Amino acid sequence: GGIRDQKHLWQPVKEAVARWENQYRELHQSPRSEPILSYQDGGDFLIIRERRLGEDDLNHRLKGSSRKIYLFCQQNRPLRSIVEAFPAFGEDKILSFLSMMVDKRLMFRENERYLSLAVPSKGYARDP
């Protein structure tokens, strides 16, 4: 279509991006300007906190193998390496967990590669 049609088609996208930018800006200008998606590692459990604008924070608790897989995916990992690192669980069980994390927007998936999105609440340790 012509330029007029293209502008009409893209208008909802532009509006959604503007809303997201405003929410992002507001979350980062709040008195507690912490990461929007962060985690605290309790050793055998992990608490992932999702800050939300105008709503209570969401807390997600992972324990045991779920915690280990989530932390393993702090680096972009192909499904095959996740399955190899956690052979006791089998591909189906791991895929189910990964899909749930992607659906909750706690992980990102692209071409069978997975990345955990939460950052440590205290920041990453710096090399000396």
Buried (B, 14 or more C-beta within 10 A) or exposed (E): EEEEEEEEEEEEEEEEEEEEEEBEEEBEEEEEEBBBBBBBBEEEEBBBBBBEEEEEEEEBEBEEBBBBBBBBBBEEBEBEBBBEBBEEBEEEEBBEBBEEBBEEEBBBBEEEBBBBBBBEBEEEEEEE
